Amino acid sequence: MIELVPMEREEFENQFKAIKDQFAQWAVQSGKSKENESYEYSRKMIASLLPDGYDTPLNYFYRIDEEGENAGFVWFRLTINRDLPEAEIRYLSVPESKRKRGTGLNAILKLEEILRKKGVANISLNIPGQNEISFNLFRKAGYSISEIKLRKEISTVNDTETIENK
């Protein structure tokens, strides 16, 4: 049985050390940052999303609890869109040892229960393009694609012709 348990401040702080690493990795994979700048990019990104850290209004942090064991983490933010409450899932993580057993899917379903009780009309999220595991998990949970952003790298740092040189 999956339960979502609100995180205390200390647990949040410990969890976010790992999230910074994951965000840095995604920044490189998505082309938003060079590898040697990815941790600074990650730090700035998280600071912009959570300017007051744990106390940032309308952001919620839950531990995924599976039969008394820590089975991951979920972070979401509440917003208002067209006068309706919405939630944006900012991060969902399930350790590899807990994957492919329904833990992630059941955590999503439990989160949806919580959000329904808060009057949320819609849930959205962004998934880095390389994260097929998350993409497939959310598709399995009934989420549909609302937009797609494509990217192709066509030059390298050593290219001499730039817009400024034309």
C-alpha positions in Angstrom: 0.0 0.0 0.0 1.3 3.4 -1.0 0.9 6.5 1.2 2.1 10.0 0.6 3.5 11.5 3.8 4.2 15.3 4.0 7.9 15.9 4.5 9.4 17.7 7.4 12.0 20.4 6.8 15.0 18.1 7.6 13.8 15.4 5.3 13.3 18.0 2.6 16.8 19.4 3.0 18.3 15.9 2.7 16.2 15.0 -0.4 17.1 18.2 -2.2 20.8 17.4 -2.2 20.0 14.5 -4.5 17.6 16.6 -6.6 20.3 19.2 -7.4 22.4 16.4 -8.9 19.5 15.1 -10.9 18.7 18.6 -12.2 22.3 19.2 -13.2 22.3 15.9 -15.2 19.0 16.9 -16.9 20.4 20.3 -17.8 23.3 18.7 -19.7 21.1 16.1 -21.4 18.6 18.7 -22.5 21.3 21.1 -23.8 20.5 23.8 -21.3 23.9 23.8 -19.7 27.5 22.7 -20.4 28.7 19.9 -18.1 31.1 22.1 -16.2 28.4 24.7 -15.5 25.5 22.2 -14.8 25.7 22.3 -10.9 25.6 26.1 -10.9 22.7 26.0 -13.4 20.9 23.5 -11.2 21.4 25.6 -8.1 20.0 28.7 -9.8 17.1 26.8 -11.3 16.1 25.4 -7.9 16.6 28.8 -6.3 14.2 30.3 -8.8 11.6 27.6 -8.3 11.9 27.6 -4.5 13.1 31.1 -3.5 12.1 30.4 0.1 13.1 26.7 0.0 10.8 24.5 2.1 8.7 27.6 3.0 8.0 28.6 -0.6 4.2 29.2 -0.8 2.1 26.7 -2.7 4.8 24.1 -3.0 4.3 20.7 -1.4 6.7 17.9 -0.7 5.7 14.3 0.1 7.7 11.1 0.8 6.3 8.1 -1.0 5.8 5.5 1.8 5.4 1.8 0.8 4.5 -0.4 3.7 6.6 1.7 6.1 9.6 2.0 3.7 10.8 5.1 1.9 9.9 4.5 -1.8 10.6 7.9 -3.3 9.6 11.6 -3.3 7.1 13.9 -5.0 7.0 17.7 -5.2 4.2 19.7 -6.7 3.1 23.3 -6.9 -0.4 24.7 -7.0 -1.3 27.4 -9.4 -4.5 29.0 -10.8 -5.2 28.8 -14.5 -8.4 30.3 -15.9 -9.7 30.7 -12.4 -9.3 26.9 -11.8 -6.8 25.4 -9.4 -4.1 23.3 -11.1 -1.1 21.4 -10.0 2.2 21.1 -11.6 4.3 18.0 -10.7 7.8 19.4 -10.3 9.5 16.2 -9.4 8.7 12.5 -8.8 11.4 10.1 -8.0 11.2 6.3 -7.2 14.4 4.4 -6.6 15.4 1.8 -9.2 14.9 -0.9 -6.6 11.2 0.1 -6.4 10.5 0.5 -10.1 8.5 -1.8 -12.3 6.4 -2.9 -9.4 3.6 -0.3 -9.5 5.2 2.0 -6.9 5.4 5.0 -9.2 1.9 4.5 -10.7 0.3 4.0 -7.3 2.1 7.1 -6.0 0.6 9.1 -9.0 -2.8 7.8 -8.2 -2.5 8.7 -4.5 -1.3 12.2 -5.5 -4.3 12.6 -7.7 -6.6 11.7 -4.7 -4.8 14.4 -2.6 -5.1 17.0 -5.4 -8.8 16.2 -6.0 -9.5 17.0 -2.3 -7.7 20.3 -2.8 -10.1 21.1 -5.7 -7.5 20.8 -8.4 -8.9 20.6 -11.9 -5.8 19.6 -13.9 -2.3 18.3 -13.4 0.6 19.0 -15.6 4.3 18.3 -15.7 7.4 18.5 -17.9 9.6 15.5 -18.6 13.1 15.8 -20.0 13.1 14.3 -23.5 15.6 11.6 -22.6 13.5 10.4 -19.6 11.5 7.6 -21.3 10.8 5.8 -18.0 8.9 8.8 -16.6 7.2 9.5 -20.0 5.9 5.9 -20.1 4.9 5.9 -16.5 2.7 9.1 -16.9 1.2 7.8 -20.1 0.3 4.6 -18.3 -1.4 6.8 -15.6 -3.5 8.4 -18.3 -1.6 11.6 -19.0 -1.6 12.9 -22.5 0.9 15.1 -24.4 -0.1 18.8 -24.4 2.9 20.2 -26.2 6.2 19.0 -27.6 9.5 20.9 -27.7 12.1 19.6 -30.1 15.8 20.5 -30.2 18.7 19.7 -32.4 22.3 20.7 -31.9 23.8 21.9 -35.2 27.0 23.6 -34.2 29.9 23.2 -31.8 31.7 25.6 -29.7 34.5 25.7 -32.3 32.4 27.0 -35.1 33.8 30.3 -36.2 30.8 31.8 -38.0 28.3 33.2 -35.6 25.4 35.6 -35.9 27.6 38.4 -34.7 30.2 37.7 -37.4 27.6 38.0 -40.3 
